[in-house]
Amino acid sequence: MPHLRPFVAAVVRPIPITTREQRIAELDRAGHNPFNLPADKVSIDLLSDSGTGAVSVDQQAWAQRADERYAGAESFYRFRDAVRDIVPYRHILPVHQGRAAERVLFSALLGPGRISLSNTHFDTTRANVERLGAEARDLPCREAADLDSAEPFKGNIDVDAVREVLSGPDGSRVGQILITITNNGGGGQPVSMANLEAVSAVARAHGVPLILDAARFAENAWLVTRREPGYQDWTPREVARRAFELADGAIASLKKDGLSPEGAFIGVHDTDLADRCEVDVIATEGFRTYGGLTGHTMEQLAQGLREVLDPHYLEDREREAAFLAQRAQEAGVDTVRPAGLHAIYLNAGRVLPHLQPRHFPGHALACALYREGGIRCAELGSLYLGTFDAQNELVTPAPFELVRLALPRRVYDHSHLEYVAEILAGIAKNPERVPGYRLTHAPGVLRHFRCRTEPIAV
Ligand SMILES: Cc1ncc(COP(=O)(O)O)c(C=O)c1O
């Protein structure tokens, strides 16, 4: 049976078409940082899959029924029930986006000298741990280090390493174990149910709360049904529910698998913990039945959460990502394997071997994609993860020089991805034409969002 895309566009937005000269001028104005580009000068925007998806006609229809009353609005109860259908926790608190959920929950679980263990803390997650004076310690499984292997669950946490920390001198300082599904900071790779079960048992044995950072809970569940023995006959909803059951709480940005431009939740069993979070949410986000969200958004989210676990939708997403990965590889550009769902990660270090990490090959490839095709994406290499001296010279490079092509949900079709692959192939044919970069302005924190760079001949 040939694949049939399970939706069509109901409302469209025109794509800006620019010339190469215009794009060169825009890059100059933006200090050669794609984050500074105005979106109306971007043709294909693969900077993020967060809050960038298309909403459905049913989401729009439900939004018309929004109840915007301050407390106890009907929209809140519909939202809460839709979350509880998947997330079986006693307490669900809405907040405006994922990092607010991080800030509130971590403030209740961590503090100076405490440790958060994770498969990989996402960037805002790490920032929210560190600003409390706590340590964010990543313990990815060994397989995660091999970008080329076909291992199905490279997002797993190293359970032996977790056990070792908990039984060692640092054990009493561990305030939480945080599992990111799928592992965004680790190439978008999924976490297996076997890994979740193992870490759940260890966490319970040591009395440490296990928390899911579940921004892509549906995509992780889908990959479990596809890759993990014993789960082929499970629905994505059943897998997602089981994953939440194995943990004590969760935070989830719903800008991804909530299929909405905003929203997140904190879910916990423990009533004392929920109470502490609730005080913070009321003081900083909004009353406990809206948490900074409109009724409009809560209705969209309730419907989005019903749609996102549809196997036809998830299969389509898997196919699109796999298609782009395959076309990139055919063009001679290695990608992190196996392809996940929310993004394709290009191995820029290999495509641009003439550029040393200090010339930022990932950033150079991201700028080249914009210059040659109006495609915007983000570097995940030394510019983002390296350490620098006072003169902005790179001291410690990132382990890999990657570029992330994030795939907004239900937005781009095959022809758009084909276009991206063609532009990529053109760059890969003459890689030596791609210049390196140097930093001209490098703020101490959140560098990649705010820096300016300039091209240099290498
Ligand atoms: C794994 C993960 N956690 C947390 C966040 C933060 O969510 P938000 O952007 O809604 O603040 C993101 C956002 O991309 C993410 O990917």
The ligand as an SDF file (V2000), in Angstrom:
LIG
                    3D

 16 16  0  0  0  0  0  0  0  0999 V2000
   13.6590   18.5060   25.5760 C   0  0  0  0  0  0  0  0  0  0  0  0
   13.1750   19.8980   25.8110 C   0  0  0  0  0  0  0  0  0  0  0  0
   12.9240   20.3070   27.0570 N   0  0  0  0  0  0  0  0  0  0  0  0
   12.4850   21.5550   27.3170 C   0  0  0  0  0  0  0  0  0  0  0  0
   12.3010   22.4740   26.3030 C   0  0  0  0  0  0  0  0  0  0  0  0
   11.8430   23.8680   26.6400 C   0  0  0  0  0  0  0  0  0  0  0  0
   10.5370   24.0620   26.2310 O   0  0  0  0  0  0  0  0  0  0  0  0
    9.9860   25.5080   25.8250 P   0  0  0  0  0  0  0  0  0  0  0  0
   10.6410   25.9080   24.5560 O   0  0  0  0  0  0  0  0  0  0  0  0
    8.5030   25.2970   25.7070 O   0  0  0  0  0  0  0  0  0  0  0  0
   10.3130   26.4430   26.9470 O   0  0  0  0  0  0  0  0  0  0  0  0
   12.5590   22.0890   24.9850 C   0  0  0  0  0  0  0  0  0  0  0  0
   12.3790   23.0710   23.8820 C   0  0  0  0  0  0  0  0  0  0  0  0
   12.8190   22.9140   22.7660 O   0  0  0  0  0  0  0  0  0  0  0  0
   13.0180   20.7630   24.7360 C   0  0  0  0  0  0  0  0  0  0  0  0
   13.2890   20.3390   23.4910 O   0  0  0  0  0  0  0  0  0  0  0  0
  1  2  1  0
  2  3  1  0
  2 15  2  0
  3  4  2  0
  4  5  1  0
  5  6  1  0
  5 12  2  0
  6  7  1  0
  7  8  1  0
  8  9  2  0
  8 10  1  0
  8 11  1  0
 12 13  1  0
 12 15  1  0
 13 14  2  0
 15 16  1  0
M  END
$$$$
